[in-house]
Amino acid sequence: MNAMLEPVERYRRLIDAVAPSLPGDDAGWLTSQRARATEHFVRQGFPTRKDEAWRYTSLERVLEQVWAPNAEPGLQPATADIAAFHLAKDAVARLVFINGRCLPGLSSLSGLPAGVQLGSLHSALEQQPERLAPWLGQAAQAGVSSFTALNTALIDDGAWVHIAVGTKLAGPVELLYLTTGPGTVAAHPRNLVVLEDGAEATVVEHYASLDDTACFTNSLTEVLLGAGAQLEHARLQDESAAARHISNVFVQQGHSSHYRAVGVSVGGLWSRSEYHNRMQQTQASCEIDGLYIAGDAQLTDVHLDIGHAVPACTSRERFKGILLGRGRAVFDGRIRVEVDAQKTDAQLANDNLMLSRDAEVDTKPQLEIFADDVKCSHGTTVGQLEPEQLFYLRSRGIGADDARRMLCLGFATEVLQACSVDGFRARVETRLQQRLAAGAVMGNSGE
Amino acid sequence: MLTVKDLRVSVDEQPILNGLNLEVGEGEVHAIMGPNGSGKSSFAHVLAGREGYTVTGGEVRFDDQDLLDLSVEERARKGLFLALQYPVELPGVSNLVFLRESLNAIRAARGEPALDAATFMKVVRDKAGQVNMSPELLKRSVNAGFSGGEKKRNEILQLALLEPRLAILDETDSGLDIDALRVVADGVNVLRSPQRAFILVTHYQRLLDYVEPDYVHVLSGGRIVRSGDKSLALELERRGYGWIAGEAAA
């Protein structure tokens, strides 16, 4: 008997219960998409540790709890409470979600140029579902995992971003996802970002907690890039220590499009980020940089699935991890170069800095290459702070803890400087310093 | 200022300093010369507090404190500075941040307030100009991708900025072309003062053409086997180290 059957059944009932209230239920394409996803989800169930991609992650703790989707927040935060979560200093628009629900009162959407549509997916599906039909579900259907299917079955709210042909946004669009109690909370945000040919934009996703409520976030972002479109996609998962978080990003790239991502994972008890990129037209390129920080009781999990299906595309993936205390990390990065994808240029790197003897990382880079004229490489490192570097800093009067902090920040810099969003890097550096200060004793034990 | 008495040090139970004695007074410049493997660099590193060396005997007093009892950073804060033969690269750590944190740590130890950003920038630009260092190198990661000469200039910049009481230069002259050597020498000469002492660890006499030492010592087999004035350096240049080692053994 499948131990995961019971949670699946519970979620199936949940889906049945909320289905009538979901937006766009008069749009046939959407209801059938949801139905297919439900069916897929029920058939497949939740993954177990027997699944290779879930070898190091036990879901039992996530699944034993009943997570209520879109629970009403106990306290409605004020605009002033939200300001502390702003990342991008020069954001042109902000959308705020609480427990998965867009709150227009806390969002600012005024002054967007012509050719930009931005707002709640829920409203868009209620008002003009046909507008979204060409895109919603297009990128995500490429890999239907249980959580992807669950998110699709429950498509309700999230961000809807559409940038018309040739339109360039002057500053970042910031999407803020907050959770708050009372009780346990689940959110399944569904974001759809469409850049038509030649469009350029920066989108920031920020996941955080208003309190220490145990929450489960299952977010899914679909990105569709037209020919020559350029998207910078910065993401920060900075939820409370009681949070469970899984996010799936699906990217579909057109000819000569460029996708640049920086993904940072700091918070959460368990946090998993997956990037699924499909370069479907020639000359597309993607760069994905990531940083994860895990300390006591934390498990952070990164999965990359980079698909080169056509010739002459370029991909660069570089993830760095900083492990403290009893922190654990999993990095599973895969680049797949299909038989037609000649002249592919792909590089994958994962470097881990272990600040404690008790930390653990499982790293697994994979290149699956079916074309013969390609340039591909991968490399991973797991190491500690270099004694020579520590000595050098200390010999200049810098204290041992400060020296460690500077070297850790230096380790993260390469990833963070890939992000052009003003305010993003500073926030992550602050978080990292706080974590290092809290784990200073652990740092010492790492010597 | 610095008194080294019968210092004995080993690495992995292998003795490398065997009863080293040295007295350095304020304002003095001492050159320590010696063949490869004589223990010159080890001596410099032991003074700075580098891990991996076991002091098995003797003592080192720095301004009436037991130097060997202090941590690496405490030694630096008391005014000891070691310019490395191979300056370490710190990828991702901005040179400016490094220099500012160092200077402010040292200033705090002296009871001086931290410099604000604008004042610091002015000071560091001035000092960089003195050592002919391109301002571009201030913005880069510490020593990362610097040429050999640029790394040495960066060491001299730190020396100029931190204004130590005792500066030890560990083969700072090695591998330098004549222009870089002049920068190092000028850096030392400008900073020479009645309150500041230097120990120049060097294999060759070349640096001493530009920085005139008050004393020259020859280190061999982990001990100082001969001391003299600058004429000793010239004699070493002419005759090599063999005769001294021979004399010491005799």
Interface residues (C-beta under 8 A of the other chain):
Chain A: E386 P387 E388 Q389 F391 Y392 L393 R394 S395 R396 G397 I398 G399 A400 D402 A403 M406 L407 L409 G410 F411 A412 T413 E414
Chain B: A48 G49 R50 E51 S71 V72 E73 R75 A76 R77 F81 L82 L84 P87 V88 L90 P91 G92 V93 V97 F98 E101 S102 A105 I106 A109 S141 Q158 L162
